[in-house]
């Protein structure tokens, strides 16, 4: 589902729509990384991490997500601000 949203032109809007239709969706590392692979910068990643504040992010997620985001420095800054102990 997240992969489909990440392929849409307005992937943040697609992500919001899909999650509104499936409110019981369980977030995974793969979902976060897939959401990060987009042309809209970090908005989908921010949206997912703010929607699921209990998600346990790992170094693997940070590295995989940051390399897929066009603004990787901005993504790393955002992730570091959200997870200062990482």
N, C-alpha and C positions, 0 to 999 in steps of 0.2 A: 504494500500500500504506500509506504513512504517512498519507495523507488519510483512508483508511478507519479507521485506528487513532484518528485525532484526533476522529472522529465518535462513537466508542464512549463509553459512560458512564464506564467506567474505562479511559481511553485509555492510561495508562501500562502497565497489565497487557496491553492489546491490543497495544501496541507491543512489549513484551517477547516476547509469544507469536509475533507475526509475524516478528520478527528471529530467534527461535530456529528457526523453520521455514525461513527464507531467510538463512542465515549469510553468504552472499556478497553481500548487499545493499550497494550502493555509495551512501554518503550524499551528498546534494546540498544546495545552499542551499534548494531548494524543500522538501526533506524536513524540514529544521530549522525552517523557517517554518511548515510545516503542523503539525508537532508542537507548536509554540508556540501554535497556535490552539486552545485548550482551556479547560475550566472548572476544571481541577485545578491551576492555577498553573504553577510552573516545573518541576515534577518530570519531565515528559517531555523538556523541553529539556535539563535537567541530565543525564538518562539518556543521551540521544543524544550529547551533547558529551563525556561521560566515556567512553562506549563507543567513540567514534571520536576519540581525542585528536589525531590528525593532521589533522583537518578544519580547513581554512583559513577562518576566519570573516571576514566583511567588514563594513564599516559598514552596507551594505545589509541584511545579515542581521540585525544588531543592531536596526536601526530597524524593519524589517518584523516581526521576532519580538516585540519589546517592545510594539508597538502592538496585538498580538493576544492578549497575555497579560493576564489579569484583574489580576494583581499586577505591573503594568509596572515600578514602581520596584524591586521585588524582582528582577525579571528583569534590569533594567539593572545592578543591584548585582552580581548573579551573573556576568553576562557581563563586567563590568569586572574582577571579581576573577580570572576565568579568562584574560582577554586584556588585561592592563594597558597594553599598547602601542597599543591601538586607540583 
